[in-house]
């Protein structure tokens, strides 16, 4: 009791007791912390509302790339803004916040170099647009369909259904192959026929297929020529054009159709035969 009585008798420069001052400061701290948390919650709620509102803007919805990038930048900007407002409400001065931002910026610049380069990469991708959502691309050995483009990374769905996340600094520094950038793609097949084949007949059959097969372009020039004499076959390069949309379906069915026509016309397609001779030692 004497210790408590002694504490009650301790006063600050304003004449208030120490316990009263501590209690007042604790209540003030809790109120400011509560206001800070409420501001962050309201910021999160407001951000979700704005995110849903963006989905209703016709201009943004015309391009899914613009829509996803805009939403990503908006979320980042609003979260940072409400965090700074929360700091002001908590009691930090503008000067201290500016100093903190400068210090954080210096630290980010040194330790988060990759973070900033990914951000810059996202901006570059947004303005240059080397690919769009839904395009089939290949980058640094990763092949698949572009599912999402965000500020810091690009999401690719691989052929076997895996989600591959590629940093945007890698996207802008590597060689990108966009298989869907053009309206037409070229089907390139190296066809092998036996040496006893009538090559004029072979070329004629292939030209007829190129000009009549459904799904192939009639407006673009085909390339059908004998290219080389192989070890066991004559190789013919067969190149035709087809719309990019449905390329793999047309290519697969075309290969099966060519083999069917060759068999029907008596064109022999050779295959490697391995002869193994076993000598018995007596």
Secondary structure by P-SEA (a helix, b strand, c coil): caaaaaaaaccccccccaaaaaaaaaaaaaaaaaaaaaaaaaaaaaaaaaaaaaaacccccccaaaaaaaaaaaaaaaaaaaaaaaaaaacccaaaaaaaaaaaaaaaaacaaaaaaaaaaaaaaaaaccccccccccccccccccccccccbbbbbcccbbbbbbcaaaaaaccccccccccbbbbbbbcccccccaaaaaaaaaaaaaaccccccccbbbbbccccccccbbbbbbbbcccccaaaaaaaaaaaaaaaaaaaacbbbbbbbbbbbbbbcc
